[in-house]
C-alpha cells in the first residue's frame, strides 16, 4: 500500500501533528486539515485514498463531512470519536463511514485499521463470491427481486441499480455466499472488517441496517442471540 494518501481532519493540534508523523513513518502520504470545511476542500482537491475524520470539528462536524464525502465518492472513511459509547459513533456509521476508532488510540491500532479498510476497498472491486444463482448467468445470484453480479460487482433491485459502498458490498457477498445460514456478528467482523482480534459489533449492526435500507428490510433476517441470515 505504498504511496497511500490519507486525509486526516482533526482540530487538536497535538493529536493532528503526532498522528500525521506516525502515519508518515508507516509509509503513508498525509494531508491534514484542522476543520471540516478545510477538510472538504482538501478532499475535493487532493482526492485521497482514505479519509480519517474526527467527529467533533469546527466549521463542519465530522458526521456532516462524512455525508458530504459520501455524496461524491465511495472512498473509505474512518471516523475518530473521543468516546466509545458515544451516539456519534453510530451517527458516523449511519452517515456512511466504514469504520471508527476511539481516542486515545494506539498508532499501531490506527495503522492496522486503515490497512484493513483499504484491503476491503481493494477486494470489493475484484472479489467474486464464486457462486451461481442457478437461474441466470454465471456469477449472477438472485434472491427474489435482488440480483447480485459477483463479477461486475453490481447489485440491482427490481432491475434498478443499487449503489453500495465497498463495505456494504463485502457484507452482502458474505451473506449471499451462504443464504439461509446464520452468520454471527463475530464472524462478520472477521470476514468483512478483518477484525481477527475482535471488535465492537455495533459496526455490524449499523451496516446491516444500512444494507437493509437499500436491498429491502425483510431480505436480511435477525436471529436473536445468534446473528443475521439472508433470506433465499
Backbone as JSON, one array per atom type, in Angstrom:
{
  "sequence": "XXXXXXXXXXXXXXXXXXXXXXXXXXXXXXXXXXXXXXXXXXXXXXXXXXXXXXXXXXXXXXXXXXXXXXXXXXXXXXXXXXXXXXXXXXXXXXXXXXXXXXXXXXXXXXXXXXXXXXXXXXXXXXXXXXXXXXXXXXXXXXXXXXXXXXXXXXXXXXXXXXXXXXXXXXXXXXXXXXXXXXXXXXXXXXXXXXXXXXXXXXXXXXXXXXXXXXXXXXXXXXXXXXXXXXXX",
  "N": [[0.82, -1.2, 0.0], [1.97, 1.16, -0.71], [2.56, 4.68, -1.04], [0.0, 5.37, -0.36], [-2.57, 7.67, 0.12], [-3.65, 9.58, 2.75], [-6.29, 11.46, 4.08], [-6.46, 13.44, 6.85], [-8.48, 14.78, 9.23], [-8.58, 16.81, 11.87], [-9.03, 18.75, 14.75], [-7.48, 19.17, 17.01], [-4.34, 20.29, 17.66], [-2.06, 18.94, 18.66], [-2.73, 16.18, 18.56], [-3.27, 15.97, 15.83], [-0.77, 16.62, 14.6], [0.97, 14.72, 15.76], [-0.21, 12.31, 14.96], [-0.14, 12.54, 12.19], [2.65, 12.47, 11.78], [3.21, 9.89, 12.72], [1.76, 8.3, 10.87], [3.06, 8.97, 8.51], [5.55, 7.92, 9.04], [4.92, 5.29, 8.8], [4.71, 4.94, 6.13], [2.65, 6.24, 4.76], [1.22, 8.87, 2.75], [0.21, 12.0, 3.86], [-2.41, 14.32, 4.08], [-3.34, 16.96, 6.03], [-5.93, 18.57, 7.88], [-7.53, 21.17, 9.8], [-10.18, 21.78, 10.31], [-13.64, 21.1, 9.43], [-14.56, 22.3, 6.99], [-12.19, 23.03, 5.66], [-11.23, 20.48, 5.45], [-13.08, 19.3, 3.68], [-12.56, 20.8, 1.38], [-9.91, 20.01, 0.94], [-10.29, 17.31, 0.45], [-11.68, 17.39, -1.98], [-9.82, 18.57, -3.65], [-7.48, 17.03, -3.44], [-8.17, 14.34, -3.54], [-7.96, 11.85, -1.8], [-6.91, 8.47, -0.85], [-8.13, 7.42, 1.36], [-10.14, 8.61, 4.06], [-9.78, 10.06, 7.22], [-11.6, 11.03, 9.85], [-12.22, 13.25, 12.46], [-14.86, 13.33, 14.85], [-15.85, 15.6, 16.25], [-15.63, 18.61, 14.98], [-14.75, 21.97, 14.08], [-16.58, 24.37, 12.1], [-17.55, 22.45, 10.07], [-18.97, 19.61, 11.15], [-17.65, 16.28, 11.83], [-19.41, 14.15, 11.16], [-21.22, 15.36, 9.38], [-19.38, 16.09, 7.44], [-18.58, 13.57, 6.59], [-20.97, 12.71, 5.38], [-21.07, 14.54, 3.23], [-18.79, 13.81, 1.79], [-19.52, 11.2, 1.14], [-21.59, 11.67, -0.61], [-20.26, 12.28, -2.9], [-18.32, 10.36, -3.37], [-17.07, 6.97, -3.03], [-14.92, 6.52, -1.46], [-13.03, 5.06, 1.18], [-13.93, 5.7, 4.6], [-12.98, 6.51, 7.86], [-14.13, 7.12, 11.05], [-13.25, 9.14, 13.88], [-13.64, 9.04, 17.27], [-14.08, 10.46, 20.52], [-15.26, 9.07, 22.54], [-16.13, 5.77, 23.29], [-18.72, 4.9, 23.71], [-20.31, 6.76, 22.57], [-23.07, 8.36, 20.93], [-22.29, 9.52, 18.67], [-20.65, 7.76, 17.33], [-22.39, 5.86, 16.19], [-23.89, 7.6, 14.61], [-21.95, 8.46, 12.83], [-21.34, 6.07, 11.45], [-23.84, 5.58, 10.32], [-23.91, 7.69, 8.6], [-22.31, 6.89, 6.6], [-19.73, 6.07, 7.08], [-17.05, 3.68, 7.11], [-15.77, 2.49, 9.23], [-14.59, 2.96, 12.64], [-12.48, 4.53, 15.08], [-11.51, 4.93, 18.5], [-10.55, 7.66, 20.6], [-8.24, 7.96, 23.33], [-5.99, 6.63, 20.87], [-3.88, 3.88, 19.96], [-1.08, 4.12, 17.88], [-0.34, 1.94, 16.32], [-2.63, 0.4, 16.25], [-4.34, 2.14, 14.88], [-3.07, 2.28, 12.37], [-3.33, -0.41, 11.61], [-6.12, -0.58, 11.39], [-6.6, 1.22, 9.28], [-5.24, -0.06, 7.18], [-6.71, -2.43, 7.06], [-9.25, -1.5, 6.26], [-8.58, -0.46, 3.75], [-7.8, -2.81, 2.44], [-10.29, -4.1, 2.28], [-11.6, -2.33, 0.6], [-10.09, -2.55, -1.76], [-10.45, -5.3, -2.34], [-13.19, -5.45, -2.73], [-13.71, -4.63, -5.28], [-12.68, -6.58, -6.85], [-13.13, -9.13, -5.9], [-14.9, -12.23, -6.09], [-17.86, -13.96, -5.41], [-17.96, -16.54, -6.21], [-20.14, -18.08, -6.82], [-23.12, -19.44, -8.35], [-26.27, -18.42, -9.13], [-28.11, -20.12, -10.29], [-30.31, -19.55, -11.84], [-29.58, -17.77, -13.76], [-26.98, -15.93, -15.47], [-23.56, -17.13, -15.21], [-21.96, -16.21, -12.19], [-23.94, -14.57, -11.4], [-26.26, -13.92, -8.9], [-29.49, -14.5, -7.57], [-32.04, -13.38, -5.48], [-35.15, -13.35, -4.85], [-36.38, -10.22, -5.66], [-33.88, -9.25, -5.85], [-30.76, -8.91, -7.42], [-27.48, -9.98, -7.83], [-24.5, -9.26, -9.24], [-21.67, -10.88, -9.16], [-19.31, -10.75, -10.47], [-19.14, -8.35, -11.92], [-19.51, -6.75, -9.77], [-21.96, -5.48, -9.12], [-25.23, -4.51, -8.08], [-28.69, -5.05, -8.3], [-32.08, -4.12, -7.83], [-35.26, -5.07, -8.47], [-34.53, -4.56, -11.07], [-33.41, -2.05, -10.99], [-30.41, -0.18, -10.43], [-28.51, -0.58, -7.43], [-26.74, 1.4, -5.37], [-23.9, 0.6, -3.58], [-21.59, 0.9, -0.88], [-18.1, -0.11, -0.75], [-17.75, -1.63, 1.64], [-20.39, -2.33, 2.28], [-20.93, -3.89, 0.03], [-19.12, -6.02, 0.4], [-20.22, -7.09, 2.72], [-22.75, -7.9, 1.8], [-21.96, -9.82, -0.09], [-20.87, -11.71, 1.6], [-23.13, -12.61, 2.97], [-24.61, -13.58, 0.77], [-23.1, -15.69, -0.12], [-23.74, -17.71, 1.55], [-26.66, -18.29, 1.74], [-29.49, -18.3, 3.89], [-28.05, -19.29, 5.99], [-27.13, -18.7, 9.33], [-25.16, -16.04, 10.25], [-22.83, -15.07, 12.55], [-22.21, -12.07, 14.46], [-19.53, -11.83, 15.22], [-18.27, -13.46, 13.32], [-18.81, -12.0, 11.01], [-17.45, -9.63, 11.59], [-14.86, -10.6, 11.46], [-14.66, -11.57, 8.8], [-15.55, -9.51, 7.11], [-14.75, -7.03, 8.19], [-12.19, -7.59, 8.88], [-11.36, -8.04, 11.48], [-9.59, -9.8, 13.25], [-8.91, -9.71, 15.83], [-11.06, -9.17, 17.32], [-13.84, -6.89, 17.96], [-16.04, -4.02, 18.07], [-19.37, -4.81, 17.94], [-21.32, -3.08, 17.11], [-20.68, -1.86, 14.73], [-21.27, -3.78, 12.85], [-24.07, -4.1, 13.18], [-25.06, -1.54, 12.47], [-24.24, -1.36, 9.79], [-25.66, -3.49, 8.7], [-28.26, -2.52, 9.0], [-28.1, -0.3, 7.27], [-27.67, -1.64, 4.87], [-30.04, -3.13, 4.65], [-31.8, -1.02, 4.22], [-31.29, -0.49, 1.59], [-31.56, -2.86, 0.08], [-33.92, -3.96, 0.89], [-35.96, -4.32, 3.7], [-36.78, -6.78, 4.72], [-35.13, -8.63, 3.62], [-32.76, -9.37, 4.92], [-32.62, -11.23, 7.75], [-32.95, -10.98, 11.27], [-31.63, -13.09, 13.69], [-32.24, -13.62, 16.79], [-29.86, -13.4, 19.35], [-27.99, -14.82, 17.94], [-27.26, -13.86, 15.31], [-27.34, -12.83, 11.92], [-29.15, -13.62, 8.87], [-29.41, -14.22, 5.34], [-32.34, -14.11, 3.5], [-33.49, -16.58, 1.29]],
  "CA": [[0.0, 0.0, 0.0], [2.87, 2.31, -0.8], [2.02, 5.91, -1.61], [-1.4, 5.57, 0.0], [-2.8, 9.06, 0.54], [-4.63, 9.69, 3.82], [-6.75, 12.77, 4.53], [-6.72, 13.4, 8.29], [-9.11, 16.03, 9.65], [-8.55, 16.81, 13.34], [-8.83, 20.12, 15.19], [-6.5, 19.23, 18.08], [-3.04, 20.42, 17.0], [-1.12, 17.92, 19.13], [-3.14, 14.89, 18.0], [-3.12, 16.01, 14.37], [0.64, 16.58, 14.21], [1.56, 13.44, 16.17], [-0.76, 11.24, 14.13], [0.42, 12.7, 10.84], [4.03, 12.0, 11.82], [3.17, 8.43, 12.85], [1.3, 7.72, 9.61], [4.12, 9.15, 7.53], [6.6, 6.95, 9.37], [4.45, 3.98, 8.35], [4.7, 4.91, 4.68], [1.5, 6.93, 4.17], [1.24, 10.29, 2.45], [-0.86, 12.57, 4.68], [-2.87, 15.7, 4.0], [-4.02, 17.24, 7.29], [-6.76, 19.78, 7.95], [-7.91, 21.45, 11.18], [-11.62, 21.93, 10.45], [-14.4, 20.35, 8.44], [-14.63, 22.97, 5.69], [-10.89, 22.84, 5.03], [-11.15, 19.06, 5.13], [-13.85, 19.06, 2.47], [-11.81, 21.38, 0.27], [-8.75, 19.16, 0.7], [-10.78, 16.08, -0.17], [-12.03, 17.64, -3.38], [-8.64, 18.94, -4.45], [-6.41, 16.04, -3.36], [-8.75, 13.02, -3.81], [-7.17, 10.85, -1.07], [-7.32, 7.07, -0.91], [-8.93, 7.15, 2.54], [-10.34, 9.8, 4.9], [-9.83, 9.83, 8.67], [-12.31, 12.24, 10.27], [-12.65, 13.42, 13.85], [-16.29, 13.62, 14.91], [-16.08, 16.97, 16.7], [-14.82, 19.53, 14.19], [-15.34, 23.29, 13.85], [-16.94, 24.68, 10.71], [-18.4, 21.37, 9.57], [-18.62, 18.49, 12.02], [-17.18, 15.1, 11.12], [-20.53, 13.38, 10.6], [-21.69, 16.08, 8.19], [-18.33, 15.97, 6.44], [-18.68, 12.22, 6.03], [-22.11, 12.7, 4.45], [-20.7, 15.28, 2.03], [-17.86, 12.96, 1.05], [-20.23, 10.04, 0.61], [-22.39, 12.12, -1.75], [-19.39, 12.45, -4.05], [-17.31, 9.32, -3.53], [-17.12, 5.76, -2.21], [-13.63, 6.39, -0.8], [-13.21, 4.61, 2.57], [-13.94, 6.72, 5.64], [-12.9, 6.07, 9.25], [-14.44, 8.18, 11.99], [-12.5, 9.15, 15.13], [-14.52, 9.53, 18.33], [-13.44, 10.52, 21.83], [-15.96, 8.19, 23.47], [-16.53, 4.52, 22.66], [-20.16, 4.69, 23.83], [-20.98, 7.96, 22.09], [-24.01, 8.25, 19.83], [-21.6, 10.0, 17.48], [-20.13, 6.6, 16.62], [-23.47, 5.33, 15.37], [-24.23, 8.6, 13.61], [-20.92, 8.43, 11.81], [-21.54, 4.88, 10.63], [-25.07, 5.78, 9.54], [-23.62, 8.7, 7.58], [-21.6, 6.23, 5.51], [-18.37, 5.67, 7.45], [-16.79, 2.24, 7.05], [-15.24, 2.02, 10.5], [-14.25, 4.04, 13.54], [-11.55, 4.28, 16.18], [-11.78, 5.83, 19.63], [-9.4, 8.32, 21.21], [-6.92, 7.95, 22.7], [-5.74, 5.4, 20.14], [-2.5, 3.48, 19.74], [-0.79, 4.33, 16.47], [-0.3, 0.65, 15.62], [-4.02, 0.01, 16.02], [-4.87, 3.0, 13.82], [-2.48, 1.83, 11.1], [-3.96, -1.69, 11.29], [-7.49, -0.32, 10.94], [-6.52, 1.84, 7.96], [-4.86, -1.08, 6.2], [-7.82, -3.37, 6.93], [-10.28, -0.86, 5.44], [-8.09, -0.38, 2.38], [-7.89, -4.15, 1.86], [-11.69, -4.33, 1.92], [-11.91, -1.49, -0.55], [-9.46, -3.16, -2.93], [-11.04, -6.6, -2.64], [-14.59, -5.33, -3.13], [-13.79, -4.39, -6.71], [-12.12, -7.7, -7.59], [-13.53, -10.42, -5.35], [-16.1, -12.88, -6.6], [-18.39, -14.92, -4.44], [-17.74, -17.89, -6.72], [-21.41, -18.79, -6.77], [-24.05, -19.29, -9.46], [-27.62, -18.44, -8.58], [-28.86, -21.23, -10.83], [-31.37, -19.12, -12.75], [-29.07, -16.65, -14.53], [-25.64, -16.1, -16.0], [-22.55, -17.41, -14.19], [-21.57, -15.03, -11.45], [-25.12, -13.81, -11.04], [-27.09, -14.51, -7.85], [-30.81, -13.88, -7.46], [-32.81, -13.64, -4.28], [-36.36, -12.57, -5.04], [-36.19, -9.08, -6.57], [-32.49, -8.81, -5.72], [-29.82, -9.55, -8.33], [-26.11, -9.63, -7.48], [-23.49, -9.63, -10.23], [-20.46, -11.01, -8.35], [-18.14, -10.47, -11.31], [-19.13, -6.91, -12.18], [-19.7, -6.06, -8.5], [-23.13, -4.62, -9.25], [-26.44, -5.01, -7.44], [-29.93, -4.45, -8.8], [-33.32, -4.5, -7.17], [-36.32, -4.83, -9.45], [-33.89, -4.06, -12.27], [-32.78, -0.73, -10.77], [-29.13, -0.31, -9.74], [-28.44, -0.26, -6.0], [-25.37, 1.83, -5.06], [-23.38, 0.12, -2.3], [-20.19, 1.16, -0.58], [-17.33, -1.37, -0.75], [-18.03, -2.42, 2.84], [-21.73, -2.91, 2.12], [-20.83, -4.96, -0.96], [-18.47, -7.15, 1.05], [-21.19, -7.66, 3.65], [-23.76, -8.59, 1.02], [-21.34, -11.02, -0.67], [-20.71, -12.69, 2.68], [-24.45, -13.19, 3.17], [-25.07, -14.29, -0.42], [-22.32, -16.92, -0.27], [-24.34, -18.75, 2.41], [-28.05, -17.89, 2.0], [-30.2, -19.13, 4.86], [-27.15, -19.64, 7.09], [-26.98, -17.63, 10.3], [-23.8, -15.56, 10.39], [-22.69, -14.32, 13.8], [-21.55, -10.77, 14.35], [-18.08, -12.04, 15.29], [-17.81, -13.96, 12.02], [-18.87, -10.9, 10.05], [-16.34, -8.74, 11.92], [-13.63, -11.21, 10.98], [-14.64, -11.76, 7.36], [-15.81, -8.26, 6.39], [-13.95, -5.92, 8.74], [-10.83, -8.06, 9.11], [-11.08, -7.92, 12.9], [-9.27, -11.1, 13.82], [-8.66, -9.51, 17.25], [-12.32, -8.77, 17.93], [-14.22, -5.51, 17.71], [-17.35, -3.58, 18.53], [-20.37, -5.34, 17.0], [-22.21, -2.03, 16.6], [-20.35, -1.57, 13.33], [-22.03, -4.76, 12.07], [-25.5, -3.8, 13.26], [-25.38, -0.34, 11.71], [-24.09, -1.65, 8.37], [-26.79, -4.33, 8.3], [-29.41, -1.63, 8.84], [-27.91, 0.46, 6.04], [-27.86, -2.56, 3.75], [-31.48, -3.39, 4.57], [-32.47, 0.13, 3.63], [-31.05, -0.46, 0.15], [-31.99, -4.08, -0.61], [-35.2, -4.42, 1.42], [-35.87, -4.57, 5.14], [-37.04, -8.18, 5.06], [-34.18, -9.52, 2.93], [-31.84, -9.88, 5.92], [-33.38, -11.55, 8.95], [-32.24, -11.04, 12.54], [-31.85, -14.28, 14.5], [-31.86, -13.07, 18.08], [-28.88, -14.15, 20.12], [-27.06, -15.53, 17.09], [-26.71, -13.04, 14.23], [-28.19, -12.49, 10.79], [-29.11, -14.51, 7.71], [-30.05, -13.72, 4.12], [-33.47, -14.92, 3.05], [-33.32, -17.09, -0.06]],
  "C": [[0.86, 1.25, 0.0], [2.16, 3.47, -1.47], [0.52, 6.07, -1.35], [-1.58, 6.95, 0.62], [-3.95, 9.12, 1.54], [-4.98, 11.15, 4.04], [-7.11, 12.65, 6.0], [-7.24, 14.76, 8.72], [-9.3, 15.98, 11.16], [-8.23, 18.22, 13.83], [-7.83, 20.26, 16.33], [-5.1, 19.2, 17.46], [-2.09, 19.3, 17.38], [-1.45, 16.56, 18.52], [-2.91, 14.87, 16.5], [-1.66, 15.86, 13.96], [1.29, 15.26, 14.57], [1.08, 12.3, 15.29], [-0.23, 11.33, 12.71], [1.84, 12.16, 10.78], [4.07, 10.47, 11.88], [2.77, 7.77, 11.55], [2.38, 7.83, 8.54], [5.28, 8.19, 7.78], [6.22, 5.54, 8.91], [4.22, 3.94, 6.83], [3.53, 5.58, 4.0], [1.86, 8.37, 3.8], [0.03, 10.91, 3.14], [-1.13, 14.02, 4.3], [-3.69, 15.95, 5.26], [-4.8, 18.55, 7.19], [-7.28, 19.92, 9.38], [-9.4, 21.67, 11.38], [-12.33, 21.27, 9.27], [-14.44, 20.98, 7.06], [-13.3, 22.84, 4.94], [-10.7, 21.38, 4.63], [-11.89, 18.72, 3.86], [-13.13, 19.61, 1.24], [-10.6, 20.52, -0.08], [-9.16, 17.85, 0.04], [-11.04, 16.29, -1.65], [-10.81, 17.95, -4.24], [-7.6, 17.84, -4.51], [-6.89, 14.63, -3.69], [-7.93, 11.9, -3.14], [-7.71, 9.44, -1.26], [-8.22, 6.68, 0.26], [-9.02, 8.43, 3.36], [-10.49, 9.37, 6.35], [-10.38, 11.1, 9.29], [-12.63, 12.21, 11.75], [-14.14, 13.79, 13.84], [-16.54, 15.09, 15.23], [-15.11, 17.91, 15.98], [-15.51, 20.89, 14.09], [-15.67, 23.47, 12.37], [-17.94, 23.7, 10.14], [-18.02, 20.14, 10.36], [-18.3, 17.24, 11.19], [-18.27, 14.27, 10.49], [-21.05, 14.04, 9.33], [-20.65, 16.01, 7.08], [-18.35, 14.59, 5.79], [-19.82, 12.13, 5.03], [-21.76, 13.41, 3.15], [-19.75, 14.47, 1.15], [-18.61, 11.81, 0.39], [-21.15, 10.42, -0.55], [-21.57, 12.16, -3.03], [-18.51, 11.24, -4.35], [-17.59, 8.13, -2.62], [-15.8, 5.53, -1.49], [-13.85, 5.96, 0.65], [-13.1, 5.77, 3.56], [-13.87, 6.04, 7.01], [-13.18, 7.27, 10.13], [-13.58, 8.01, 13.25], [-13.38, 9.78, 16.2], [-13.8, 9.49, 19.67], [-14.07, 9.57, 22.83], [-16.46, 6.95, 22.75], [-18.03, 4.33, 22.69], [-20.96, 5.87, 23.28], [-21.95, 7.65, 20.96], [-23.37, 8.72, 18.54], [-21.02, 8.85, 16.66], [-21.18, 6.05, 15.66], [-23.85, 6.32, 14.27], [-23.22, 8.62, 12.48], [-21.06, 7.23, 10.89], [-22.79, 5.01, 9.76], [-24.85, 6.78, 8.42], [-22.83, 8.11, 6.42], [-20.17, 5.85, 5.83], [-18.24, 4.15, 7.42], [-16.35, 1.67, 8.38], [-15.01, 3.22, 11.4], [-13.19, 3.58, 14.54], [-11.85, 5.29, 17.27], [-10.47, 6.39, 20.17], [-9.42, 8.09, 22.73], [-6.66, 6.6, 22.02], [-4.23, 5.15, 20.03], [-2.23, 3.58, 18.25], [-0.77, 3.02, 15.69], [-1.71, 0.15, 15.32], [-4.62, 0.83, 14.89], [-4.35, 2.55, 12.46], [-3.12, 0.5, 10.66], [-5.38, -1.49, 10.77], [-7.48, 0.28, 9.53], [-6.22, 0.79, 6.9], [-5.97, -2.09, 5.99], [-8.93, -2.79, 6.04], [-9.85, -0.78, 3.98], [-8.11, -1.74, 1.7], [-9.32, -4.46, 1.44], [-12.06, -3.56, 0.67], [-11.34, -2.09, -1.83], [-10.14, -4.45, -3.33], [-12.46, -6.5, -3.16], [-14.74, -5.13, -4.63], [-13.29, -5.57, -7.53], [-12.62, -9.06, -7.12], [-14.79, -10.94, -6.02], [-16.57, -13.88, -5.58], [-18.24, -16.35, -4.92], [-18.99, -18.73, -6.73], [-22.2, -18.55, -8.05], [-25.45, -19.43, -8.91], [-28.49, -19.51, -9.17], [-29.94, -20.83, -11.8], [-30.91, -17.92, -13.56], [-27.68, -16.96, -15.01], [-24.68, -16.44, -14.87], [-22.11, -16.12, -13.51], [-22.74, -14.16, -11.06], [-25.94, -14.58, -10.01], [-28.42, -13.76, -7.82], [-31.5, -14.34, -6.19], [-34.06, -12.77, -4.36], [-36.12, -11.46, -6.05], [-34.76, -8.57, -6.58], [-31.57, -9.62, -6.63], [-28.42, -9.04, -8.03], [-25.18, -10.16, -8.57], [-22.15, -9.67, -9.5], [-19.19, -10.79, -9.16], [-18.03, -8.97, -11.59], [-19.29, -6.07, -10.93], [-20.82, -5.02, -8.6], [-24.35, -5.31, -8.63], [-27.63, -4.29, -8.03], [-31.1, -4.98, -8.0], [-34.48, -4.09, -8.07], [-35.75, -4.19, -10.71], [-33.19, -2.73, -12.13], [-31.46, -0.91, -10.03], [-29.21, 0.13, -8.29], [-27.0, 0.14, -5.68], [-24.96, 1.36, -3.66], [-21.95, 0.59, -2.11], [-19.43, -0.16, -0.63], [-17.6, -2.24, 0.47], [-19.4, -3.06, 2.76], [-21.72, -4.05, 1.11], [-20.19, -6.19, -0.36], [-19.43, -7.85, 1.99], [-22.24, -8.46, 2.9], [-23.19, -9.87, 0.39], [-21.17, -12.1, 0.38], [-22.04, -13.39, 2.95], [-24.85, -14.08, 1.98], [-24.3, -15.58, -0.68], [-22.9, -18.05, 0.56], [-25.77, -18.37, 2.75], [-28.74, -18.86, 2.96], [-29.35, -19.54, 6.05], [-27.0, -18.45, 8.03], [-25.5, -17.3, 10.45], [-23.71, -14.7, 11.66], [-22.01, -12.99, 13.54], [-20.03, -10.93, 14.38], [-17.54, -12.55, 13.97], [-17.79, -12.84, 10.99], [-17.76, -9.89, 10.32], [-15.04, -9.29, 11.35], [-13.55, -11.22, 9.47], [-14.77, -10.44, 6.59], [-14.91, -7.14, 6.87], [-12.51, -6.33, 9.05], [-10.42, -7.89, 10.56], [-10.8, -9.3, 13.46], [-8.91, -10.98, 15.3], [-9.94, -9.11, 17.99], [-12.62, -7.32, 17.65], [-15.62, -5.23, 18.21], [-18.4, -4.01, 17.51], [-21.35, -4.29, 16.53], [-21.94, -1.72, 15.14], [-21.09, -2.54, 12.41], [-23.5, -4.38, 12.03], [-25.88, -2.59, 12.4], [-25.27, -0.6, 10.21], [-25.2, -2.57, 7.86], [-28.03, -3.47, 8.09], [-29.3, -0.8, 7.57], [-28.16, -0.4, 4.81], [-29.32, -2.89, 3.57], [-32.22, -2.24, 3.9], [-32.31, 0.19, 2.12], [-31.59, -1.69, -0.58], [-33.33, -4.61, -0.12], [-35.08, -4.83, 2.87], [-36.01, -6.04, 5.5], [-36.03, -9.14, 4.44], [-33.17, -10.13, 3.9], [-32.59, -10.03, 7.24], [-32.47, -11.57, 10.18], [-32.62, -12.32, 13.27], [-31.33, -13.94, 15.89], [-30.92, -14.0, 18.84], [-27.83, -14.84, 19.28], [-26.45, -14.66, 15.98], [-27.74, -12.73, 13.16], [-28.11, -13.57, 9.71], [-29.85, -13.86, 6.55], [-31.17, -14.66, 3.73], [-33.24, -15.33, 1.59], [-34.44, -16.66, -0.99]]
}
